[in-house]
């Protein structure tokens, strides 16, 4: 006679490094048509950056001047890559703080968090200085604030169809064409944006 060990509980699924796409019925205007890159997700909660909501009336160059990274007269001498860095409203938490999502060709020990898929996150001013000098990452987006969830909250929202999950790619993350990202993310997972009902998520 043999005995078998019963299977243990399934390992929890974490979604860091993926995109979250807001359903029309999410019920929070701050996340209307949001596409969020999920930077961290564990049993303790989750943190992500909205990558398609533009920060109104402020450019990357403006912020470099405001943060004293460069003098106003230096703006004209910035490398071309710096002028193309999108500035987004990353979420409703810590809106006075900047978070730079960037390609993993840039790394600062103890300041840069590699996420996966060629994407990293740095939240110190060093990365802004590097971009201004032309020695920063090849691709970047600057987010003001972030989105956060307490333990179990994101899983509950996904279970209630508040969010769809989408594989991330650098084109969706770093493309400055912010206004097309929502529809592109939906199409990436095989959904026609025009077919979504405003009642989705309220079943």
N, C-alpha and C positions, 0 to 999 in steps of 0.2 A: 504493500500500500504506500502510495506516495502522497505527499501533501504539497499543495501549491500555495505560494504566497499571494494573497489577494492584491490586485493592483492598487497602488496608492493614488491619491488625488492627482488630477492633471496639473501640470505646471501652469501657473497663470500666464496669460498672453500679454505682453507689453508691446507698445506700438511706437516707441521712440524711433526716430528716423523715418517715419511715415507722415503723410499729410492727412489732416482732418478737413472734410468739406461740410460746411453747415447746410443742414436741410432747411427748406423754407419755413417750417414750423418751429424753429428752434426757440422762439419766444423771447429773444434778447436782441434788441436792435444793435448792440455793440458787436454782435457776431453775424449781422446780416450779410449773407453771401461771402462769408469769411472762408479763406483757405489758410489753415494753420499748419506750420511745420512743427512737429512734436519733437522737442529737444531732449526731453527726459520723461520717463514714465516708469514707475515702480509701485510697490505696495504702499509707498508713502504719499503718492499723488503724482501729478504730472505738470509739466511746464512746456509751453509752446509759444511760437511767434506767428502772429498774423502776417502773411506775406503779400497781401493784395489790397490792404486799406491804406491809401496814401496819407501821409502827414501833410495837411494843407498848409500852404503859404510858407513852407520852409524847404530849403534845398540842403544837400549835403555840404556844399560850400558855405552856406549861411551858418550851419551848425559848427563847422570847423572854426569859423571866426568867433561865434558866440562862446565856444569852449576854450578860446585862446590857444587853439592848436596852431593857427596861423594868424598873421596880421591881415587886416582887410586888404591892404595893397598887395599882398602876396597871392590873392585869389586868382589873379590872371595868370600866374605862373604854375598853377597846379597841373600835375600830369593829366592828360585827357581821361584816363581811367577814373580819376577821382570825381570828375563831373558827372559820370554816368552811374554813380552809386545811388540806388533808390533809397528814399527815406519813407518808412511806413509807420503806421500806428500799430505797434506790435501787440497791444492788448491793454486791458484796463488796469493792470497792476504795475506799480512803480513807473508811472508814465514820465517821470522826470529823469529817468535813467536810460542810457543807451545800451543796446545789445547788438553786436555785429555778427550776423550769420555770414560765413565766408567759406571759400574753397580751402581745402586742407593743405594747400601749398604754403600757408602761413601758420606759424606755431610759436607761441610764447610759453615757455615752461611755467606751470602753475597758474597761468591766466587763461589758456585756451583749453576748451573742452571738446575733444573729438567726439562726434556723434555717430558717424558712419556714412557710407556712400559718398565719400569725398567732401563731406560738410563738417564744419566745426563752428563753435560759438566762442567769441571772446567779448568780455564785458568791461575791459579796461581801456583807458584812453590811448594806450600804446598802439593799438591797431589803427586808430584814427591818424596818429602821427605817421605811422608807416605808410598808410594810403596816401597821405599828403606828400610824402617824400618820394612816392613811386616805388616803395619797397614792400608794399603790403600784399595782400592776397590778390590773385588774378580776378576773382569775382566776389562781390560782397553786397549785402543789403544792411542798412542801418535801421534798427527798430527802436522806437520810443515806447517803452513799456513791454509787458508780456502778458500772456494768458496763463492762469494757474488753476489747478484743481486740487482739492484735498483728497485724501485716500478714498478710493472707491467712487468718487464723483464722476470722473470721466467714463468709467465703465458703465455706470448707471445711465448717463446721457447717451452713450452709444447704444445701449440696450433699448432705450426708448426712441431710437431712430432720430436723435438730434444731430448726429454726425455720421457721415460716411467716411470710410477709410480709403486712401488712395496711395499707391506707391509714389515715393518722391523721386524727382530727378532734378538735376541742376538747372535745366531750362525753366521749369516751373518755379523753382526757388529764387533764382537770381535774375530772371528776365525783367527788365524795367517796364514792360508792357503790363502793368498791374491790372488794368481793366479787363483783360482777357483771361486771367488765371482761373477764375471760378468756373467758367464754361469749359475751359481746357481740362481742368481737373475732372469734371464730371464726365467729359467725353473719354478721358483716359480709362475710366472704369466702366465705360460702355453705357452711359446714361445720356439721353438727349436732354439738355437743360430746359427745353420748352415743355417737356413732359412732366416736370415736377409740379405737384400741387402745393399750394400754400397751406394745405391742411396736413401735409406730411409731418410726422412726428407727434401727432395728437391722437393717434389711434388708442 
